[in-house]
Amino acid sequence: MTPSALKRPLLFSLLAFSLATASAAPAPTDRQADRWDLTALYQNDAAFDADAKKLSAQLQQLGACKGQLGTRLKSCLDLYAEARKRVNTLTTYAAQYYDQDTGDSKGNQLNQRAALLGNDFSQATTFLQPEILALGSKRIDAMLAKDKGLQLYRFQLSNMLRSAPHTLDAAGEQLVAQFGLATGSAASVYRTLANAEIPWPTVKLSDGKEVRLDQAAYTKYRDDDNRADRKLVFDAFFGKWKEYERTFGETLYGQLKTDAAYAKVRRYADSQSAALDADNLPPAVYQTLIAQTNANLPTLHRYFKLRARMLGVKDLAYYDIYAPLLKSNRSFPLAEGKQMMLDSAAPLGPGYVKALTAAVDARWMDVYPRPRKVAGAYMNGDAYDVHPFVLLNYTDNYEAVSTLTHEWGHAMHSVLANKAQPSIYAPYSIFVAEIASTTNEALLLDARLKQAKDDDERLLYLGAALENLRGTFFRQAMFAEFEAAIHGKVDKGESLTGEEITAIYAGILKRYHGEAQGVMSIDPAYALEWAYVPHFYHGYYVFQYATSIAAAQDFAQRILDKEPGALAAYLKMLSSGGSAYPYELVKAAGVDLASPKPYQALVARMNGIMDQIEAIESRRGK
């Protein structure tokens, strides 16, 4: 019964593309017009306080539903839906306020207050599921048949009844809810330390420029075309994370222990089973992804060998994976990036493009990097009655355009779902969410390839497409395998230190990058990369990037080919929000992610792109 907004926004974009651009141009002056307008949520603190009081009153009313669901089921579910919508909006405001400046104490206070409100909500509603389970499916079916107004909640009730084996009695659910405040600190400590308190190093690049190497600067300079600078950036950046290896080991271990404890309390075999069951995902999805990824590591190794040849490097290293494959002086200012995104969305229909055009020109996003602003990129669509919010750290390179397109794919998913669904079914699973974003990226790349004027430009975009597949499929699947390994140890009651986590990550990192086959050398210092990835504080999240890009390639191709019914089926999937189980939604739209087929098709596409690149290189006598 926990609403999605009681979690942190998860739709981060840490993908990196191999598009060769010169160092991104400095961001223009950070204007108010380029920041989100949070007054769309609350005009001032007084409005936030007033809504918080309304929530408290609703929670008291919900308390009166306890023991009354047999006679007041619809009215109590209506009240629950309204309270959930309100707590989502309160939490969204606090999250966005904090993330725009993680050093602002007011934002931290708002986040803490929102967490308290969320915990109040959880405690006030713990009786719902046990009471509904006590009513039983026969009585619920009879109530549904008698009350047509209750039909709205049919899927919600069915999902609750499905979870009977993992639901405690009312006292147990109340106890679990009370522990909610005590078990959510690991991710909060990580965010504060990683975004606001680490004293980032300053490095001097080969051109004499001094750079403060925070997370945004790392993503900007790790693809420098000077190899010595790339090594300098990697050494300094991950060297700083190494200094905090023990601390980040403790925070991640704390999160893993929390996940394991909740899985055990709810009678799951392990934390992976608990995570997948939340969306009723077949275990075969995760298992097939990992199996297919490992079976196709030779394709990844082929890419790295191609990369080494194109870079003219004999001893490819990990700091070479983001280096430009083709040099270009192109930069993509925000206005141009927006237009590229809008043009590429044309295959999704005029209605989609019209809605996207209006939204991207409104103040729904915070665009440019700033000191103390949270790193990365994400979309938060939990404010049902308002609109989605997009966070970017735009740096005028093609990666930034791709990220812009990715996050607005998420935002349009929320726009469509919020328009088509009531608030209880508007929130959707990440399993579907990442399809919406990566499909738009695939369309962007297709549009750029069609506009390429010569082999140089074609190589530019083919390289971007290739790196997109590496970064979103193979890299995220690698993360997923790492997650399964560390969760598995803690599920068995084993302890983990930062050094032990680094060793596990290093082993997987070397295998994926073909160190034993002589494909690439991995400096052990770079195995601290696990500490840099915030996704690991949201258990079993990242695998959905990999499954999604496999599905997205299929959806995008069918839409571009104008296959009859393909666009309608795709938009219907997005508009369905969370009104059905996500695996079933995707399967109904035409892709079965529990089968090898979509992963094999993605790998075939990756090999086809490499064939095209090698053909161009052959024509040039290389």
NUDREN-838127 format. One record per residue (C-alpha): residue number from 1; z, x, y. Coordinates in steps of 0.05 Angstrom, whole numbers, padded with zeros to 5 digits. Each point is the difference from the previous one (the first is absolute). Layout:
residues N
     k       c3       c1       c2
   NUM        Z        X        Y
...
***
This chain:
residues 622
     k       c3       c1       c2
     1    00000    00000    00000
     2    00000    00060    00046
     3   -00053   -00007    00053
     4   -00050    00055    00010
     5    00023    00014    00071
     6    00068    00021   -00024
     7   -00036    00063   -00023
     8   -00031    00051    00046
     9   -00074   -00009    00015
    10   -00034    00035   -00058
    11   -00072    00001    00021
    12   -00003    00073    00020
    13   -00065    00039    00003
    14    00009    00073   -00018
    15   -00070    00009   -00024
    16   -00041    00060    00023
    17   -00074    00008    00001
    18   -00043    00061   -00005
    19   -00044   -00018    00059
    20   -00016    00062    00040
    21    00017   -00011    00072
    22    00021    00049    00052
    23    00073   -00002    00019
    24    00013   -00070    00025
    25   -00003   -00009    00075
    26    00067   -00010    00034
    27    00021   -00072    00002
    28   -00010   -00034    00067
    29    00060   -00018    00042
    30    00045   -00045   -00041
    31   -00008   -00066    00038
    32    00039   -00064   -00009
    33   -00067   -00032   -00020
    34   -00001    00046   -00060
    35    00069   -00022   -00024
    36    00020   -00064   -00034
    37    00031   -00056    00040
    38    00065   -00019   -00034
    39    00012   -00057    00049
    40   -00046   -00040   -00046
    41    00060    00001   -00046
    42    00058   -00005    00049
    43   -00003    00000    00076
    44    00066    00037    00006
    45    00065    00017   -00035
    46    00027   -00069    00016
    47   -00057   -00033   -00038
    48    00013    00045   -00060
    49    00074   -00019    00003
    50   -00016   -00073    00005
    51   -00045    00003   -00061
    52    00053    00038   -00039
    53    00049   -00056    00016
    54   -00050   -00051   -00025
    55   -00005    00039   -00064
    56    00075    00000   -00008
    57    00001   -00075    00009
    58   -00055   -00009   -00052
    59    00039    00044   -00049
    60    00060   -00045    00009
    61   -00044   -00060   -00015
    62   -00026    00035   -00061
    63    00071    00009   -00023
    64    00006   -00076   -00003
    65   -00057   -00001   -00050
    66    00042    00036   -00051
    67    00011   -00046   -00060
    68   -00048   -00051    00029
    69   -00069    00023   -00023
    70   -00004   -00055   -00052
    71   -00003   -00052    00056
    72   -00023    00040    00061
    73   -00049    00051   -00028
    74   -00057   -00011    00048
    75    00042   -00002    00064
    76    00037    00063   -00022
    77   -00064    00037   -00016
    78   -00028   -00021    00067
    79    00062    00028    00033
    80   -00005    00064   -00040
    81   -00073    00009    00021
    82    00018   -00008    00074
    83    00058    00048   -00005
    84   -00043    00051   -00036
    85   -00054   -00005    00053
    86    00052    00011    00055
    87    00033    00060   -00033
    88   -00070    00030   -00010
    89   -00014   -00005    00074
    90    00067    00029    00020
    91   -00010    00058   -00048
    92   -00071    00012    00024
    93    00023    00006    00073
    94    00055    00049   -00019
    95   -00048    00042   -00042
    96   -00054    00004    00052
    97    00050    00016    00056
    98    00030    00056   -00041
    99   -00066    00030   -00024
   100   -00030    00007    00069
   101    00057    00048    00017
   102    00045    00021   -00057
   103    00046    00037    00048
   104    00017   -00063    00041
   105    00070   -00022   -00019
   106   -00017   -00072    00016
   107   -00053   -00001   -00054
   108    00049    00028   -00050
   109    00051   -00053    00019
   110   -00052   -00055   -00007
   111   -00019    00026   -00068
   112    00072    00001   -00023
   113    00010   -00070    00027
   114   -00063   -00025   -00035
   115    00025    00031   -00064
   116    00065   -00039    00007
   117   -00038   -00064    00013
   118   -00043    00013   -00060
   119    00061    00011   -00043
   120    00031   -00064    00027
   121   -00063   -00036   -00020
   122    00001    00030   -00070
   123    00073   -00019   -00010
   124   -00010   -00070    00027
   125   -00057   -00014   -00048
   126    00025    00034   -00064
   127    00018   -00068   -00030
   128   -00071   -00027    00002
   129   -00030    00035   -00059
   130    00059   -00008   -00048
   131    00005   -00075    00018
   132   -00075   -00010   -00010
   133    00004    00035   -00067
   134    00059   -00044   -00018
   135   -00042   -00062    00015
   136   -00051    00026   -00050
   137   -00075   -00008   -00005
   138    00001   -00071   -00028
   139    00040   -00027    00057
   140   -00039    00039    00052
   141   -00065   -00028   -00029
   142    00028   -00070    00005
   143    00020    00011    00072
   144   -00069    00028    00017
   145   -00032   -00062   -00031
   146    00045   -00046    00039
   147   -00003    00033    00068
   148   -00070    00016    00025
   149    00029    00039    00059
   150    00032    00048   -00049
   151   -00069    00021   -00027
   152   -00003    00053    00055
   153    00053    00038   -00037
   154   -00030   -00005   -00070
   155   -00021    00073   -00005
   156    00064    00025    00032
   157    00042   -00040   -00049
   158   -00042    00022   -00059
   159    00009    00073    00020
   160    00075   -00009    00006
   161    00004   -00032   -00069
   162   -00040    00059   -00027
   163    00054    00048    00022
   164    00055   -00035   -00039
   165    00014    00059   -00047
   166    00013    00045    00060
   167    00040   -00047    00044
   168    00076    00003    00002
   169    00047   -00058    00009
   170    00019   -00021    00070
   171    00059    00048    00004
   172   -00042    00058   -00026
   173   -00056   -00014    00050
   174    00050   -00003    00056
   175    00029    00067   -00021
   176   -00068    00032   -00003
   177   -00017   -00026    00070
   178    00065    00028    00028
   179   -00018    00068   -00026
   180   -00066   -00004    00038
   181    00028    00033    00062
   182    00030    00057   -00040
   183   -00063    00018   -00038
   184   -00053    00004    00055
   185    00021    00063    00035
   186   -00043    00051   -00036
   187   -00066   -00021    00033
   188    00034   -00008    00068
   189    00029    00070   -00003
   190   -00068    00027   -00021
   191   -00036   -00035    00057
   192    00049    00024    00053
   193    00001    00072   -00024
   194   -00075    00005   -00013
   195   -00022   -00034    00065
   196    00053    00015    00051
   197    00044    00059   -00018
   198   -00038    00055   -00036
   199   -00012    00057    00049
   200   -00073    00011   -00012
   201   -00028    00070    00003
   202   -00049    00025    00052
   203   -00060    00041   -00024
   204   -00053    00040    00037
   205   -00070   -00014   -00026
   206   -00055    00051   -00001
   207   -00027   -00024    00067
   208    00068    00014    00032
   209    00020   -00073    00004
   210    00073   -00014   -00014
   211    00013   -00064   -00039
   212    00065   -00035   -00016
   213   -00012   -00017   -00072
   214    00030   -00069   -00009
   215   -00030   -00050   -00050
   216   -00055   -00024    00047
   217   -00020    00071    00017
   218   -00001    00019   -00074
   219   -00050   -00054   -00016
   220   -00041    00022    00060
   221   -00002    00075   -00014
   222    00001    00003   -00076
   223   -00075   -00008    00001
   224   -00012    00057    00050
   225   -00065    00035   -00016
   226    00035    00068    00005
   227    00029    00015   -00069
   228    00055    00044    00027
   229    00023   -00056    00046
   230    00001   -00049   -00058
   231    00045    00046   -00040
   232    00044    00011    00061
   233    00007   -00075    00009
   234    00017   -00013   -00073
   235    00048    00059   -00004
   236    00038   -00021    00063
   237    00000   -00074   -00013
   238    00023    00001   -00072
   239    00045    00058    00014
   240    00038   -00045    00047
   241    00006   -00054   -00054
   242    00025    00054   -00048
   243    00059    00011    00046
   244    00021   -00072   -00013
   245   -00017   -00001   -00074
   246    00072   -00014   -00021
   247    00010   -00056    00051
   248   -00065   -00035   -00016
   249    00015    00009   -00073
   250    00065   -00037    00011
   251   -00033   -00057    00039
   252   -00055   -00010   -00052
   253    00049    00006   -00058
   254    00043   -00053    00035
   255   -00060   -00046    00004
   256   -00017    00012   -00074
   257    00072   -00015   -00020
   258   -00002   -00065    00040
   259   -00065   -00022   -00034
   260    00028    00018   -00069
   261    00065   -00038    00013
   262   -00035   -00063    00023
   263   -00046    00002   -00061
   264    00059    00007   -00046
   265    00040   -00055    00033
   266   -00060   -00047   -00007
   267   -00010    00018   -00073
   268   -00066    00036    00006
   269   -00018    00057   -00048
   270   -00011    00047    00059
   271   -00015    00002    00074
   272   -00075   -00003   -00011
   273    00005   -00064   -00039
   274    00042   -00030    00056
   275   -00049    00022    00053
   276   -00061   -00028   -00036
   277    00034   -00064   -00019
   278    00012   -00018    00073
   279   -00074   -00017    00005
   280   -00009   -00017   -00074
   281   -00047    00059   -00007
   282   -00020    00018   -00071
   283    00027    00070   -00020
   284   -00071    00014   -00023
   285   -00021    00007    00073
   286    00045    00060    00011
   287   -00013    00029   -00069
   288   -00075   -00007    00005
   289   -00002    00031    00069
   290    00038    00063   -00022
   291   -00039    00006   -00065
   292   -00068   -00008    00035
   293    00019    00049    00055
   294    00020    00054   -00050
   295   -00062   -00013   -00042
   296   -00043    00011    00062
   297    00034    00062    00029
   298   -00064    00040   -00015
   299   -00034   -00042    00054
   300    00055    00019    00050
   301   -00008    00073   -00021
   302   -00075   -00005    00010
   303    00013   -00023    00071
   304    00046    00059    00013
   305   -00052    00049   -00027
   306   -00053   -00033    00045
   307    00048    00005    00059
   308    00011    00074   -00014
   309   -00075    00013   -00001
   310   -00012   -00038    00064
   311    00057    00036    00036
   312   -00024    00067   -00027
   313    00069    00012   -00030
   314    00008    00035   -00068
   315    00075   -00010   -00006
   316    00010   -00072    00021
   317    00072   -00014    00021
   318    00039   -00064    00013
   319   -00005    00011    00075
   320   -00076   -00006   -00007
   321    00000   -00073   -00024
   322   -00007   -00029    00070
   323   -00047    00052    00029
   324   -00065   -00027    00029
   325   -00059    00003   -00047
   326   -00049   -00002    00058
   327    00014    00021    00071
   328   -00010   -00051    00055
   329    00021   -00006    00072
   330    00005   -00076   -00003
   331    00062   -00034    00027
   332    00012   -00074   -00003
   333    00038   -00028    00060
   334    00036   -00065   -00013
   335   -00052   -00045    00032
   336   -00054    00030   -00045
   337    00044   -00004   -00061
   338    00013   -00074    00013
   339   -00074   -00014    00006
   340   -00016    00038   -00064
   341    00052   -00041   -00036
   342   -00027   -00066    00027
   343   -00071    00018   -00017
   344    00019    00019   -00071
   345    00036   -00067   -00011
   346   -00064   -00040    00010
   347   -00011   -00011   -00075
   348    00066   -00039   -00001
   349   -00031   -00054    00043
   350   -00002   -00021    00073
   351    00066   -00037   -00004
   352    00036    00062   -00025
   353   -00032    00044    00054
   354    00016   -00050    00055
   355    00074   -00003   -00019
   356    00004    00076   -00007
   357   -00033    00011    00068
   358    00051   -00045    00035
   359    00059    00032   -00036
   360   -00019    00072    00011
   361   -00006   -00012    00075
   362    00069   -00032    00004
   363    00063    00042    00002
   364    00015   -00003   -00074
   365    00002    00075   -00011
   366    00034    00064    00022
   367   -00056    00050    00001
   368    00017    00072    00017
   369    00051    00052   -00026
   370    00061    00015    00042
   371    00064    00040   -00010
   372    00049   -00041   -00042
   373   -00050   -00053   -00017
   374   -00001   -00012   -00075
   375   -00054    00039   -00037
   376   -00058   -00027   -00040
   377   -00031   -00069    00006
   378    00016   -00070   -00025
   379   -00008   -00074    00012
   380    00058   -00049    00001
   381   -00023   -00072   -00008
   382    00068   -00033   -00013
   383    00005   -00038    00066
   384   -00035   -00063   -00025
   385    00000   -00039    00065
   386   -00022    00059    00044
   387   -00051    00051   -00026
   388   -00003    00066   -00038
   389    00021    00066    00032
   390   -00038    00065   -00013
   391    00029    00069    00009
   392   -00049    00059    00006
   393    00003    00073    00021
   394   -00072    00003    00023
   395   -00029    00070    00010
   396   -00074   -00013    00015
   397   -00027    00028   -00066
   398   -00035   -00038   -00055
   399    00064   -00003   -00042
   400    00030   -00039    00058
   401   -00059   -00049    00000
   402    00009   -00009   -00075
   403    00074   -00012    00009
   404   -00014   -00050    00056
   405   -00047   -00037   -00046
   406    00050    00003   -00058
   407    00058   -00029    00039
   408   -00042   -00055    00033
   409   -00023   -00019   -00070
   410    00073   -00013   -00014
   411    00008   -00037    00065
   412   -00058   -00046   -00013
   413    00028   -00014   -00069
   414    00063   -00025    00034
   415   -00041   -00040    00051
   416   -00038   -00035   -00056
   417    00061   -00012   -00044
   418    00043   -00025    00058
   419   -00055   -00048    00020
   420   -00012   -00028   -00070
   421    00070    00000   -00030
   422    00069   -00028    00018
   423    00051    00053    00017
   424    00028    00004   -00070
   425   -00067    00022   -00029
   426   -00029    00040    00059
   427    00033    00066   -00021
   428   -00042    00035   -00053
   429    00010    00055   -00050
   430   -00018    00072    00015
   431   -00042   -00004   -00063
   432   -00049   -00043    00039
   433    00015    00027    00070
   434   -00029    00069   -00013
   435   -00064   -00032   -00024
   436   -00009   -00032    00068
   437    00008    00066    00035
   438   -00041    00045   -00046
   439   -00057   -00050   -00005
   440   -00008    00005    00076
   441    00001    00076   -00006
   442   -00056   -00004   -00052
   443   -00040   -00044    00047
   444    00011    00049    00057
   445   -00026    00058   -00040
   446   -00060   -00040   -00024
   447   -00017   -00017    00072
   448    00004    00073    00021
   449   -00042    00024   -00057
   450   -00054   -00051    00017
   451   -00002    00026    00071
   452   -00003    00073   -00019
   453   -00061    00033    00033
   454   -00005    00064   -00042
   455    00029    00038   -00058
   456    00055    00030    00043
   457    00025   -00068    00021
   458   -00008   -00027   -00070
   459    00042    00058   -00027
   460    00052   -00016    00052
   461    00009   -00071   -00026
   462   -00011    00016   -00074
   463    00056    00051    00008
   464    00044   -00053    00031
   465   -00015   -00049   -00056
   466    00015    00053   -00052
   467    00066    00020    00033
   468    00019   -00073    00007
   469   -00006   -00009   -00075
   470    00040    00063   -00013
   471    00054   -00017    00049
   472    00008   -00073   -00017
   473   -00014    00000   -00074
   474    00018    00066   -00031
   475    00054    00020    00049
   476    00036   -00067   -00002
   477   -00005   -00002   -00076
   478    00031    00069    00000
   479    00057   -00027    00042
   480    00006   -00058   -00048
   481    00007    00047   -00059
   482    00053    00040    00038
   483    00038   -00064    00016
   484    00000   -00020   -00073
   485    00027    00068   -00019
   486    00058    00003    00050
   487    00019   -00073   -00010
   488   -00002    00010   -00075
   489    00051    00056    00003
   490    00049   -00039    00043
   491   -00010   -00063   -00042
   492    00026    00042   -00058
   493    00061    00021    00039
   494   -00023    00070    00017
   495    00015    00032    00067
   496   -00052    00030    00046
   497    00006    00052    00055
   498   -00051    00016    00053
   499   -00020    00063   -00038
   500   -00010   -00040   -00064
   501   -00042   -00052    00036
   502   -00042    00056    00029
   503   -00011    00030   -00070
   504   -00023   -00067   -00028
   505   -00047   -00011    00058
   506   -00027    00071   -00006
   507   -00018   -00010   -00074
   508   -00039   -00064    00014
   509   -00032    00029    00063
   510   -00026    00061   -00038
   511   -00027   -00042   -00058
   512   -00038   -00048    00046
   513   -00029    00057    00040
   514   -00022    00040   -00061
   515    00041    00063    00010
   516   -00001    00015   -00075
   517   -00076   -00007    00000
   518   -00007    00048    00059
   519   -00023   -00056    00047
   520    00053    00010    00054
   521    00063    00040    00012
   522    00063   -00036    00023
   523    00052    00037    00040
   524    00068   -00024   -00026
   525    00023   -00009    00072
   526   -00048   -00058    00008
   527    00034   -00039   -00056
   528    00049   -00023    00054
   529   -00054   -00051    00017
   530    00040   -00053   -00037
   531    00052    00002    00055
   532   -00054   -00015    00052
   533   -00023   -00065   -00034
   534    00041   -00061    00024
   535   -00030   -00046   -00053
   536    00047    00026   -00054
   537    00057   -00039    00032
   538   -00036   -00064   -00018
   539   -00003    00004   -00076
   540   -00066   -00007   -00036
   541   -00040   -00014    00063
   542   -00053    00055    00003
   543   -00036   -00017   -00065
   544   -00027   -00061    00036
   545   -00041    00045    00046
   546   -00036    00026   -00061
   547   -00011   -00067   -00034
   548   -00021   -00030    00066
   549   -00054    00051    00017
   550   -00029   -00011   -00069
   551   -00003   -00074    00013
   552   -00024    00010    00072
   553   -00061    00040   -00022
   554   -00020   -00059   -00044
   555    00012   -00053    00053
   556   -00035    00039    00055
   557   -00061    00013   -00043
   558   -00007   -00073   -00020
   559    00008   -00022    00072
   560   -00051    00050    00025
   561   -00048   -00021   -00056
   562    00010   -00072    00024
   563    00016   -00021   -00071
   564    00005   -00077    00000
   565    00072   -00022    00009
   566    00028    00071    00007
   567    00020   -00005    00073
   568    00029   -00070   -00008
   569    00041    00023   -00061
   570    00025    00061    00038
   571    00021   -00039    00062
   572    00032   -00053   -00043
   573    00042    00055   -00033
   574    00023    00025    00069
   575    00014   -00070    00026
   576    00041   -00016   -00062
   577    00057    00045    00025
   578    00056   -00003   -00052
   579   -00016   -00070   -00027
   580   -00015    00029   -00070
   581    00016    00063   -00038
   582   -00038    00059    00030
   583   -00031    00026   -00065
   584   -00027   -00070   -00014
   585   -00027   -00006    00071
   586   -00039    00065   -00006
   587   -00024   -00017   -00070
   588   -00024   -00069    00023
   589   -00040    00034    00055
   590   -00035    00042   -00052
   591    00039    00064   -00015
   592    00047    00012   -00058
   593    00045    00059    00018
   594    00033    00002   -00069
   595   -00066    00022   -00031
   596   -00033    00069    00005
   597   -00064   -00028    00031
   598    00017    00003    00075
   599    00028    00071   -00007
   600   -00060    00024   -00039
   601   -00046   -00031    00052
   602    00037    00036    00056
   603   -00006    00066   -00036
   604   -00074   -00012   -00011
   605   -00007   -00014    00075
   606    00035    00065    00015
   607   -00046    00039   -00046
   608   -00060   -00035    00032
   609    00022    00023    00069
   610    00007    00071   -00025
   611   -00070   -00005   -00030
   612   -00027   -00019    00069
   613    00037    00057    00034
   614   -00024    00050   -00051
   615   -00072   -00025    00008
   616    00004    00012    00075
   617    00030    00069   -00012
   618   -00056    00015   -00051
   619   -00053   -00019    00051
   620    00031    00050    00047
   621   -00002    00054   -00053
   622    00076    00004   -00007
***
